[in-house]
Amino acid sequence: MKVTIVGAGAMARGIATRALAGGHGVRLVDRSAKKAADLADDLRRADPDADVARSDAIAVEDADLVVLAVPYPAGRAVVAEYGTALTGSVLVDISNPVDFATLDSLTVPAGTSAAEQMAAEAAPGVPVVKAFNTTFAGTLIEGRVAGRPLDVLIAGDDEDGKRAVAALASSGGLRPLDVGPLRRARELEGLQLLHMAAQERLGLNWSSAITILA
């Protein structure tokens, strides 16, 4: 698949690492061209055969997946800016709308989620899938915690879109789990708020993972 990642921060690095491990092509788009180019260079140093490069916004037009690796609410502005250029792609929202100053609350109104807000902003026919928001950047780079592959909890209303995101996750050595329609993003965002808030109290140092055992 062709995977375009909007953003060049820690989560972009983690998701790009998994995508490249799965044999996918990755294009990095960021308002700072240098930041995107530097990340692409780092990823090629780790894997000289990696199909990864810096690009500009045109990379979203022929992408199978467009991953919004930017904080909330910046992703909403990106979706509005790209508009119909996203048609034909699956839009993947990884954000967590939390108050990062306190880690004690979500910043979206009750009864909605960041993902649902982005779906409302997206052009008609552009499916939005919530995924990767319950994983931390460092654990994505490794792909495993305590010897187990990371669980990637996926929510969305478009079945084909969810299958594409699941394929990305599984090809990169992760375990995708479909947890239902896009409204389940509300619970996923709340779950990750708890996960983030517990880091200091439990001494986890952002190296933990949420997993489902059965």
C-alpha positions in Angstrom: 0.0 0.0 0.0 0.9 3.6 -0.4 0.9 5.2 3.1 1.1 9.0 3.5 1.8 10.2 7.0 0.9 13.8 7.8 3.3 14.9 10.6 7.0 14.1 11.3 7.0 13.7 15.1 7.4 10.6 17.3 4.2 8.9 16.3 4.9 9.5 12.7 8.3 7.7 13.2 6.6 4.8 15.0 3.9 4.3 12.4 6.3 4.7 9.5 8.6 2.1 11.1 5.7 -0.4 11.2 4.6 0.4 7.7 8.0 0.0 6.3 8.5 -3.3 8.2 5.3 -4.5 6.4 6.8 -3.6 3.0 4.6 -0.5 2.3 5.7 2.7 0.7 5.7 5.7 3.0 5.5 9.4 2.1 6.0 12.0 4.9 4.3 15.4 4.7 4.9 18.1 7.3 4.7 21.9 7.3 8.5 21.7 8.0 10.0 20.1 4.9 13.3 19.8 6.7 11.7 17.8 9.6 10.0 15.4 7.1 13.2 15.0 5.1 15.3 14.4 8.3 12.8 11.7 9.4 12.9 10.0 6.0 16.7 10.0 6.2 16.7 8.5 9.6 14.3 5.7 8.5 16.5 5.0 5.4 19.5 4.7 7.6 17.7 2.1 9.7 16.6 0.3 6.5 18.5 1.3 3.3 15.9 -0.5 1.2 13.0 1.4 2.7 10.6 3.0 0.3 10.3 6.3 2.2 10.6 9.9 1.2 9.6 13.4 2.1 6.8 14.7 0.0 4.3 17.6 -0.1 0.5 17.6 0.1 0.1 16.1 -3.3 1.1 12.8 -1.7 -2.3 12.5 -0.2 -4.0 12.3 -3.6 -2.9 8.8 -4.6 -2.4 7.3 -1.1 -4.3 4.2 0.0 -4.0 5.4 3.7 -3.5 8.9 4.9 -2.4 8.8 8.6 -3.0 12.0 10.6 0.0 11.9 13.0 -0.7 15.4 14.3 -2.2 16.5 17.7 -5.8 17.3 18.1 -7.3 19.7 17.0 -4.7 20.3 14.3 -5.9 17.3 12.4 -9.3 18.9 11.9 -7.7 21.8 10.1 -5.6 19.4 7.9 -8.8 17.5 6.9 -10.5 20.8 6.0 -7.5 22.0 4.1 -7.1 18.8 2.0 -10.8 18.5 1.2 -11.5 16.4 -1.8 -7.8 15.6 -2.3 -8.5 12.8 0.3 -11.1 11.2 -1.9 -10.1 7.6 -2.6 -8.0 7.3 0.5 -8.8 6.0 4.0 -8.2 8.7 6.6 -6.7 7.3 9.8 -7.0 9.4 13.0 -4.5 8.5 15.7 -5.1 11.6 17.9 -6.0 11.8 21.6 -7.9 14.9 22.5 -6.6 15.2 26.0 -5.6 18.2 28.2 -1.8 17.6 28.0 -1.1 20.1 30.8 -3.0 18.0 33.4 -3.8 14.6 31.7 -7.1 14.7 33.6 -9.7 15.3 31.0 -10.7 15.0 27.3 -11.1 18.3 25.4 -14.0 17.1 23.2 -17.6 17.4 24.4 -19.3 14.4 25.9 -21.0 12.2 23.2 -18.4 12.8 20.5 -14.8 12.1 19.7 -11.9 13.6 17.8 -12.4 10.9 15.1 -16.1 11.7 14.7 -15.3 15.4 14.4 -12.8 14.7 11.7 -15.3 12.5 9.9 -17.7 15.5 10.0 -15.0 17.7 8.5 -14.0 15.2 5.8 -15.2 15.4 2.2 -18.2 13.1 1.4 -17.1 9.6 0.8 -13.8 9.8 2.7 -13.9 7.0 5.3 -12.4 7.8 8.7 -10.9 5.1 10.9 -9.6 5.4 14.4 -6.5 3.4 15.1 -3.1 3.6 16.8 -4.3 6.0 19.4 -3.8 3.5 22.2 -0.2 2.8 21.3 2.8 4.9 22.3 5.5 6.0 19.8 8.4 4.1 21.4 6.4 0.8 21.6 5.5 1.2 17.9 9.1 1.4 16.9 9.8 -1.9 18.8 6.5 -3.4 17.7 6.3 -5.4 20.9 6.0 -5.0 24.7 6.9 -7.8 27.1 7.4 -10.1 24.1 3.9 -9.6 22.8 3.0 -7.8 19.6 1.1 -4.6 20.2 -2.7 -4.6 19.9 -4.1 -2.0 17.5 -7.7 -1.2 18.4 -9.6 -0.1 15.3 -13.0 1.6 15.1 -14.8 2.8 12.0 -18.0 2.7 9.9 -16.4 1.6 6.7 -15.5 -2.1 6.6 -13.1 -1.8 3.7 -11.3 1.0 5.4 -10.9 -0.9 8.6 -9.6 -3.9 6.7 -7.0 -1.7 5.1 -5.8 -0.4 8.4 -5.8 -3.9 9.8 -3.7 -5.1 6.9 -1.2 -2.3 7.6 -1.0 -3.3 11.3 -0.7 -7.0 10.8 1.9 -6.7 8.0 4.0 -4.7 10.4 3.9 -7.4 13.1 1.1 -5.9 15.2 -2.3 -7.5 16.1 -5.3 -5.5 14.8 -8.6 -5.8 16.7 -11.8 -4.4 15.2 -13.8 -2.9 18.1 -16.7 -1.7 16.2 -18.2 1.5 14.6 -16.6 4.9 14.7 -18.5 6.0 17.8 -16.4 3.5 19.7 -13.6 6.1 19.2 -15.1 7.8 22.3 -14.2 4.9 24.5 -10.8 4.4 22.8 -9.9 8.1 23.5 -11.0 7.7 27.1 -9.1 4.5 27.5 -5.9 6.1 26.3 -6.4 9.1 28.6 -6.4 6.6 31.5 -3.3 4.9 30.1 -1.5 8.2 29.8 -2.5 9.4 33.2 -1.2 6.2 34.8 2.3 6.4 33.4 3.9 8.4 36.3 1.8 6.8 39.0 2.7 3.3 37.9 6.3 4.1 36.8 5.7 2.9 33.3 7.8 5.5 31.5 5.6 5.5 28.4 6.8 1.9 27.6 3.5 0.1 28.4 0.8 -1.2 26.1 -2.9 -1.9 26.2 -3.7 -5.5 25.3 -6.7 -7.8 25.3 -6.1 -11.4 26.5 -8.4 -14.2 25.7 
